[in-house]
Amino acid sequence: MFINLNPLFSLLGAHWLLGEPISWMQLAGFLFIVAGVMFGSGGMDDVIARFRRAKAVEGGRKAGM
């Protein structure tokens, strides 16, 4: 799954080693890659579950007041 991050590391290596500029389009592509890896690996499932648990706890606090 993380083989998808090769373009990111190539971009960073070119920037650090060769001084290549990073454009906003490359940064947007990086965000798409990270989002794809998160959705594809199930990482977003954990984030959504934590958000829902926090929301349920918060809702319980308001009802108990």
FENKACOR-V156195 format. One record per backbone hydrogen bond with DSSP energy under -0.5 kcal/mol. CO is the residue of the C=O (numbers start at 1). NH is the residue of the N-H. E is the energy in kcal/mol with one decimal. If there is no record, write none. Layout:
CO_NH_E / CO_NH_E
//
This chain:
1_4_-1.3 / 2_5_-1.7 / 3_6_-1.6 / 5_9_-2.1 / 6_10_-2.3 / 7_11_-2.4 / 8_12_-2.6 / 9_13_-2.5 / 10_14_-2.5 / 11_15_-2.0 / 12_16_-2.8 / 13_17_-3.0 / 13_18_-0.6 / 14_18_-1.3 / 14_20_-1.9 / 15_19_-0.9 / 21_23_-0.5 / 23_27_-1.7 / 24_28_-2.2 / 25_29_-2.1 / 26_30_-2.2 / 27_31_-2.0 / 28_32_-2.0 / 29_33_-2.3 / 30_34_-2.6 / 31_35_-2.4 / 32_36_-2.4 / 33_37_-2.4 / 34_38_-2.6 / 35_39_-2.6 / 36_40_-2.5 / 37_41_-2.2 / 38_42_-0.7 / 38_43_-1.2 / 38_44_-1.3 / 42_45_-0.5 / 42_46_-1.0 / 43_47_-1.4 / 44_48_-2.8 / 45_49_-2.3 / 46_50_-2.4 / 47_51_-2.2 / 48_52_-2.4 / 49_53_-2.3 / 50_54_-2.4 / 51_55_-2.2 / 52_56_-2.3 / 53_57_-2.3 / 54_58_-2.4 / 55_59_-2.4 / 56_60_-1.9 / 57_61_-1.8 / 58_62_-1.8 / 59_63_-1.9 / 60_64_-1.6 / 61_65_-0.6 / 62_65_-0.8
//
